[in-house]
Amino acid sequence: MTTAEIKAWATEYIMNTYGDRQLALVKGEGAYVWSADGKKYLDFLSGIAVNGLGHCHPKVVSAIQNQAEKLLHVSNLYYIEPQAQLAKLLVENGDLDQCFFCNSGAEANEAAIKIARKFVKDSGRPKANEIITMNQSFHGRTMATISATAQPKYHKGFEPMLPGFVYVPYDDLDAVESAINENTCAILVEPIQSEGGVNVPSSGYLSGLRDLCDRNELVLIFDEVQTSPARLGTFFGYQSWGITPDVITMAKSLGGGAPIGAMMATRSVAESFVPGTHAATFGGNPLVTAAATATLETILEEDICQNATEMGDYMVNKFSTLKGRHPLTDIRGRGLLRGLVFSVDAKPLAAKCADNGLITICTNDHVLRFLPPLNIGKQQIDEAYQLLEQSLADVGL
């Protein structure tokens, strides 16, 4: 089918929740994708951080093929071998003790919200149910996770939001401390706000949140849906700051392209989930956990964390040469989560990049967000730089 034909069917039969899209992508390999019309694109968005090892990584494809021939799905009423293998791999490479598997980042955050409330109630504070979240955050599209998301644009038309969430400015410890009261049970934060503009906290902010939680007997939840695994240059994002939250959530790159989410917790918190408290029919099924295991094994075997650090630094150094000649004011982020901040509206630039063969995305109107594959190399970063420079010229910036 051509792009026009695919678009016609999609327009007729699919709800219009994504607007008018430029491309119909039909094939991917490594850092590249191809449209239905045969044009090749350099993908520096990776399905919004999903294809962490690039498209169709051979080890992930092989794991999916092998598992599909053995067992696609069984209920979580039974033990599942690749699910147990994945959980062991996650626990052994971090500081948390047990996992719950689901299908997406939003579901992982739902599980985190539930376990935090349950744990605090189990600890003798039955009225504590409020969770402090940060302005410009993004935690998902379910009713609970858009209620946790402190951005009014995601609330519009779905009011009233669910009660139990208190919003404060990001990177402001004083605001968090002032918001804590007898009803507070947890703090939910993204270590780096990706969708909110690639906002990086100042030194001491995340450790300060840890201290506030310790002093007030609160659960510290890190939303690591976009920052783990490996994207910031450490296996888990929290390891970049040398502190350990009580709960983390993951999805995106975890499955190497397969749909999976995970919530991890310390043992004391995890014990609040008992039979009947939470479940997910498709969560942790054999197919996706086999894909995720292959993804994590590749990250470890090929030293992908080190590559994320080195290539992230290389990208910053390369793209910084655009300052002065173009309205680029800052490059934010860590590892291979980067945001190029412009003093002008960057949406036309993002569209022109796609026209020229570079896939990225504009967030917060002024930030071009880059989430390339974690195994990206210098040659592809140089190619992205050239396409971006060409696009800047084409839009007159």
N, C-alpha and C positions, 0 to 999 in steps of 0.2 A: 504494500500500500504506500502511496505517496503521503507527504505531510498534509496536504490539503484533504485527502480522503480520511486520514486518521482524525484530523481536526473536525471534519464534518460529522463523523460518527460520535466523537466525544461531545461535541456541542449539543447534539440531539439527545444523547442517552445518558450523559453523566451530569450530575449536579454541578453548577458553576461555582465551586468553592475555591478555585485557583485562578480565575480570571483568564484572560487571553494569553496563552503561552506561545512563545516564539518558536519552539522546536518540538519535533517528535523524534525522540531518540530510540534507536532500535538495536544498537550494538555497542559494546564497550570492551576495551582491553587496556589494562594498566591505567594510565592517566588520561586516556583518550576515549571519546565516544563518537559515534557516527549517527547522523540523522537519517530519517527515512529517505531523504533525497540524496544521500551519499556524501554529505559534507562532514569533514573531520573536525573535532573540537578538542581543545585541551581543557580538561575538567579540573578546575581549581576550587570546586565546591564539593565534589565527592558525594553527591546526593545529600547535601547538607550534613557532612561529616560521617556519612554511613559507610561508604566504600573506603575504609581506612587503609586497605592494602591495594587500592585501585580496583578497577573493574575486572571481575572474573579471574581473580588470582588463582593460579592452577592448584594450589594446595587446598583452598577453600572449595573450589569446584569439585575436586576429587573427593573431598570429605562428604560433600552433599550427594554426589553420585553413589558413593559406596553405601552411605546410610539409607538412601532412597531404595536401594535394592534389598535392604534388610528389614527396615521398620520405619514407617513414616510417622505414625502417631499411636500412642497408647495413653490412657488416662493417668493422671498423677495419683490415682489410687494404687498405682504400682511403682516400684523402683525402676528408674530409667538409667541405663549404664552411661551414655554420653552426658547426661545431666549431672550425674555424680562426679564424672571426670572433670567437667567444667567447673563445678563448685570447688573441687579440691585445688584446681589450678589457680582460681581466683584467690582463695584463702591463703594459699602458700606464698603468694607474691605480694601480700599486703598485711594489714594489721587488724582486719575485721575477721569475724569467726564463722558466720553462716550466711547463706544466700537464700533469696526467694526469686524465682524466675517468672517473668511475664512476657509481654509481647512488644512493649514500647516504652519510651521514656515517660510518657504521661502515666502509664500504668505503674511504672516503678515509683514515681512520685506519689501516686495514690497510696501505694503500699507503705511508703515512708511516712506519710501523714497518719495513716491508720496505726502503724506500729508505735509511733511517737506518742500518740494519745493513749493508746492501750498501755504502754509501758509506764507512763506517768500515773495513770489511774491505778495500775497494779502496785505502784510504789506508795500508794496511800494519799494521793492528791486527786480525788474524784472530780473536782470542779475545774481542774486545769485542762484547758482544751485549746487555748489560743496559740497560734504559730506566727512568729514574726518573720516577715519576708521583706524583700528589698525593692524599692522603686526601680523600674526598668528591668525587672526580672522577667524570666519566661520559664514556666514549669509545665506547660502542656495545654491541651484543649478540652479536657473533660471539665465538668462543672466544678469539681474540687480544685483542679489544677489551674483553671483560669481564675478562680477565686484567689488562689495563692499567688498568681501572677499580678504584680502591681503595675499594670499598664491599662488605663481606662479603655484604650482602643479595642482591647480584646474582650471587654465586658459589655460593650454596647450592643443592645438588643437582647441580652441574655439575663438582664437583671431580674430579681435581686441575686447578688452573689451569695454564696454560702457563707454563713457566719463563721467566725473563729480564726480570721486572719487579720493581722495588724501590719500595716505598711510603714516602712521607715526608709530614709535615704540610704543608698548603697555607700559603703566605705565611710560610715559615720558611727563610730563606736558609742559616742555619747547618746545619739538618737536611739540606738538599740537598748542601751542601759536604761534610758528614761521610759522606754516602752514596756519594760519587764514589770509584771505585777503578779499577784497570787494566781491569776488565771493563765499565765504563760506556761506552756509545756515544751516548746521547742523553738529553735531558730533554723530557718531553711534558707540556704544561700548557695549561689553559684560561685565557685572560686574565681572564675572569670565570667562576666556576663557576655555571652556570645551574641545572641539575638538583640540584646539591649545596646549594642554598639561596641563590642569587644572592650569592655570596661575592666581594667586591671586594678585590684585593690592596692592601697599603699602598704608599706611595710608595717607589720604589727596588727593589721586589721583582722586577719583570719585567726591569728593566735589570740587576739583580744576576744574574739567571739568564743573561742574555746574556754578562755578564762571565765567569761561571763556565764557560760553554761555550767562550768564546774561549780562556781560560787552559788548559783541559783538552782542547781539540780535540774537543769534543762537538757533536752536532747539536741545535739548539734547535728544537723543534716546537711550534707554537701550534695547538691544536684550536680553530678558529674556526667550528665547525659552527653555533653559535647566535649568534656575534658578528659575522659578516660575511655578506653585505655590508650596510653602512650602519646596522646596528642601534645601534651605540654613538655614532653621529654622525660617523664617518669611513668612507670607502669600505671599507677593511679595518680590523678592530678594532685590530690592532697599531699602526696609525698614531695612535691615541689616546694612546699612550705614547711615541711618537717613537723606537721601536727596531724593528729588522727581524729576525725569526727566519729560520732557514735553510729551514724548511718550514712551510707552513700547510695546514690542511684546511678545506673548506667544504662545505655542503650546504643543508638547510633553505630559507632564503629565496632561494637562488641561482636556482632555477628558477621563482619566482613561483607555485609550486603544482605544477610538474612535477618528477618524481623525478630528481634529478641530484646528484652529489657531485664535488668536485674536490680534487686535491692539487697544490699549487704548491711549487716549490723554486728556490733559487738555481741558476745554471747549473752550478757545480762539483758540487753534490749531484745535480742532475738527470741528469748524464752517467753516473751509476751505473745508471740504468735503460736497458738496451739491449734489442734484440729478443730475446724469450724470457724476460725477467726478470719481467714483469708484464703483465696484460691484463684486459679486462672486455668481455664480448660485447656488452652493451647500453650500455656506457659512452660517453657523448658522442655518442649517436645523433642524427640530424638533427632529430627532433622536439623533444627536450628542450633541445638546444643553441640551437635557434631561440627557444624560450620563454625560456631564460636570457639570451640576447642582448637580447631585448625588455625583460626585467626590468631589466638593468643600464643599458641606454640610457635607460629611464624614470627610474631613480634619478639618473642624471647630468643629464638634461635638466630634470627638475623639482626639482632641488636637494633631494632627499630626505634627504641627510645633515644638512643644516641643519634640516630639519623634525624629524628625530629628536632633535636636540639641543634645539630650542626646545620641542617638545611633551613631551619627557622632563622638562625643567625645570618646565614647567607642571603636569605630573602630580604631581611631587613636592610643589610648592607647594600644590596643591589638596588632595591626600590627607593632607598633614601636618596639616591642620586637624582631622583625626580624633583626633590625639593628645590625651590628657588626658580626652577623653570616652569613649574606648574603649581596650581593652588593646593598642593599637598602639605598639610600642616603637621601631621604626626603619623607614626606607625605604632599601633598598640598591639599588645598580646604577648604570648609566650609560645615557644616551640612552633608548631605548625597551625596555630590558631592566631590569625593576624587580621588586623583591621587598618586599612589606609584611610585616614581622616582627611577630608577635603573641606575647604572653606566655602564650597558651593554645593548645590544639589548634585549628588552623585548618581542619581537614578538614570539620567540619559547616558552617562558614561558606562554604567553596567550593561545597558542595552546595546551600546555600540561595541563593547567588548565581545558580547555574544555574536553580534554580526560579523566580527573579525575573527572569531574562532576561539575565544577565551570565555569560559563559563565561570562567573563569579556571581555575587549578589550584593545589592545595596541594602543596608540596614540603617535605621534611624536617619534616613535621608542623606546623610553626609559621609557614611562610612562604607567603603568597599570591603566586604568580608572575604577572606581567603582561607579555605579549608582543604588544601591539596591532600592527596594520598600521603600516608605517613612514610612510605618508601620512595618518595619523590627524589629526583636527582637534580644536580646543578643545571644540566642541559635543559630540562623542562622548566626550571625557574627562569633561566635566561630567555626561553621562548615566551613564557608568560610576560616577562618584562617588555619584550619587544612588541607583543600584541597590545599590552596596556599603553605603551608609549604611542603606538600608532592610533589607538582609540582616543587618547587624549588630544592628539592633533586633529582627529576627524571631528570631534565635538567642539573644537576651538578652545581647549583649555591648555 
